[in-house]
Amino acid sequence: MCEIAETAEFRKRLADLSLPEQRRITQKLTDYIYPILRGNPFSGPNIKRLSNYSPATRRYRLAQYRIFYQIHPRIVFVVSIQKRKDAYG
């Protein structure tokens, strides 16, 4: 079982979204995504390990958004959230 830690960058990017989007994403995070990441952050239907990222980074797909995170022993650091069109540029 892993702990979840949100970085300052993640919180800033989430705060930059519109209020309805913030509420929707926060609800999804607490009800669905964080429980999945606590149990098995390495694989799942919306999880993908990104190549050529250092340190090793994974992303969780949430509709038009991508949530990026890194796994350290027993802690999952949620580092960023971006719209798909801006995420891979």
C-alpha positions as CSV (number, residue, x, y, z in Angstrom):
1,M,0.0,0.0,0.0
2,C,1.5,3.4,-1.1
3,E,0.9,6.9,0.2
4,I,-0.1,9.7,-2.1
5,A,1.8,13.0,-2.0
6,E,0.8,16.0,-4.2
7,T,3.6,18.3,-5.2
8,A,3.3,22.1,-5.2
9,E,3.5,22.1,-9.0
10,F,0.5,19.7,-9.2
11,R,-1.6,21.9,-6.8
12,K,-0.7,25.0,-8.8
13,R,-1.7,23.5,-12.1
14,L,-4.9,22.2,-10.6
15,A,-5.7,25.6,-9.2
16,D,-5.2,27.2,-12.6
17,L,-8.1,25.2,-14.0
18,S,-11.7,26.5,-13.9
19,L,-13.6,25.9,-10.7
20,P,-15.9,23.3,-12.2
21,E,-13.0,21.4,-13.7
22,Q,-11.1,21.5,-10.3
23,R,-14.1,20.1,-8.5
24,R,-14.7,17.3,-11.1
25,I,-11.0,16.3,-11.1
26,T,-10.7,16.4,-7.3
27,Q,-13.7,14.2,-7.0
28,K,-12.3,11.7,-9.5
29,L,-8.9,11.8,-7.7
30,T,-10.3,11.1,-4.2
31,D,-13.0,8.6,-5.2
32,Y,-11.3,6.6,-8.0
33,I,-7.7,7.4,-9.0
34,Y,-5.9,7.7,-5.6
35,P,-7.3,4.3,-4.4
36,I,-6.0,2.7,-7.6
37,L,-2.6,4.3,-7.2
38,R,-2.4,3.3,-3.6
39,G,-3.0,-0.3,-4.5
40,N,-1.0,-0.7,-7.7
41,P,0.6,2.4,-9.2
42,F,2.6,0.4,-11.7
43,S,-0.1,-0.8,-14.1
44,G,-3.7,-0.4,-14.9
45,P,-6.1,0.5,-17.8
46,N,-5.3,4.2,-17.8
47,I,-1.7,4.0,-16.6
48,K,1.3,4.2,-18.9
49,R,5.1,4.4,-18.2
50,L,6.6,7.2,-20.2
51,S,9.8,6.6,-22.1
52,N,12.7,9.0,-22.0
53,Y,11.7,10.6,-18.7
54,S,14.2,10.9,-15.9
55,P,13.3,10.2,-13.2
56,A,10.9,7.4,-14.3
57,T,7.5,8.9,-14.7
58,R,4.1,7.4,-15.4
59,R,0.9,9.1,-16.4
60,Y,-2.8,8.4,-15.6
61,R,-5.3,9.3,-18.4
62,L,-8.3,11.2,-17.1
63,A,-10.5,12.3,-20.1
64,Q,-8.6,15.2,-21.8
65,Y,-6.2,15.5,-18.9
66,R,-3.0,13.6,-18.0
67,I,-1.9,13.2,-14.4
68,F,1.9,12.6,-14.1
69,Y,3.4,10.8,-11.2
70,Q,6.6,9.2,-9.9
71,I,6.9,6.2,-7.7
72,H,9.4,6.2,-4.8
73,P,9.5,3.4,-2.2
74,R,6.0,3.4,-0.7
75,I,5.1,6.9,-1.9
76,V,3.5,8.1,-5.1
77,F,4.3,11.7,-5.9
78,V,1.7,13.3,-8.1
79,V,3.8,15.9,-9.9
80,S,1.6,17.5,-12.6
81,I,-1.6,17.7,-14.4
82,Q,-2.0,18.9,-18.0
83,K,-4.4,18.8,-20.9
84,R,-3.4,16.2,-23.4
85,K,-2.7,18.7,-26.2
86,D,-0.1,20.5,-23.9
87,A,1.3,17.5,-22.1
88,Y,3.7,15.9,-24.6
89,G,5.1,19.0,-26.3
